[in-house]
Amino acid sequence: MAKRRVHLSFPGSLADEPVMWQLSESFELSYNIRQADYVEGLGWMMVELEGDYEELERGIRWLEEKGVHVDPIEQDVVH
């Protein structure tokens, strides 16, 4: 199992979509939302994703295709 910590930024148009649920249903991934916020049309989350390496890569590509900006988080940033 691989684990990746990422910062997700998404436009307000995705605020009403269950993006993380869709991700876990479409790919064999689990997730842990560590922090999140939504302010005036922009949302963000700090998330730990866990699963097979190939599934992680496919899931991250899927997020980006939906319009989510994905940035890696260094190990010690998320508590």
Residue pairs with C-beta under 8 A, 6 or more apart in sequence:
1 50
1 51
1 52
2 50
2 51
2 52
2 53
2 56
3 48
3 49
3 50
4 48
4 49
4 50
4 56
4 60
4 72
5 34
5 46
5 47
5 48
5 49
5 72
5 73
5 74
5 75
5 77
5 78
6 46
6 47
6 49
6 60
6 70
6 71
6 72
6 73
7 44
7 45
7 46
7 47
7 70
7 71
7 72
7 73
8 44
8 45
8 46
8 47
8 63
8 68
8 69
8 70
9 42
9 43
9 44
9 68
9 69
9 71
10 19
10 42
10 43
10 44
10 66
10 67
10 68
10 69
11 41
11 42
11 43
11 67
12 38
12 40
12 41
12 42
12 43
13 67
14 43
14 66
14 67
14 68
15 38
15 43
19 63
19 66
19 68
20 31
20 33
20 45
20 47
23 29
23 31
23 59
23 62
23 63
24 30
24 31
26 59
26 62
27 51
27 55
27 58
27 59
27 62
28 51
28 52
28 55
29 49
29 50
29 51
29 55
29 56
29 59
30 49
30 50
30 51
31 47
31 48
31 49
31 50
32 47
32 48
32 50
33 45
33 46
33 47
34 45
34 46
34 47
34 48
34 78
34 79
35 45
35 46
35 78
36 43
36 44
36 45
36 46
37 43
37 44
38 44
46 73
46 77
46 78
48 78
49 56
49 59
49 60
51 59
60 70
63 70
64 70
